């Protein structure tokens, strides 16, 4: 990473950083794998307390966006008691990829989920070329065998260090 880890942080999306967050874009070959930040921000607004959107900031520069989901009924028609939290979106600016920002952001989200008492974190990804699967597997996520809207579902046990 080009800068000190001390300068990295997750910050709420505010009027001061909204334009920079909204302007983030991934590489063109990744656009089919993750929704644009604008869609994520709209979903965060619509989902209120169950969405946890954050800018990934290095010093004074917004380098990415991450959003967690908190305590949602995963498939209420099948099991209304299956309440889950996890990683909803991760967008690292094309200019800032492969610098450790994604790993930092996911680790920070996992720390927040642990702080909230969450025992398991979930993530989904599109299968196929360019998938982030190797990245999430390297962080300890393991596929559950489920699919959600055609995406692979994976889980990480937060009770172990």
Secondary structure, DSSP 8 states (H G I E B T S, - for coil): --S-GGGEEEEE--TTTHHHHHT----GGGTTTS--HHHHHHHHHHHGGGEEEEEEEETTEEEEEEEEEEEEEEETTTEEEEEEEEEEEEEE-GGGTTSSHHHHHHHHHHHHHHHTT-SEEEEEEE-STT-SHHHHHHTT-EEEEEEETTEEEEEEETT--
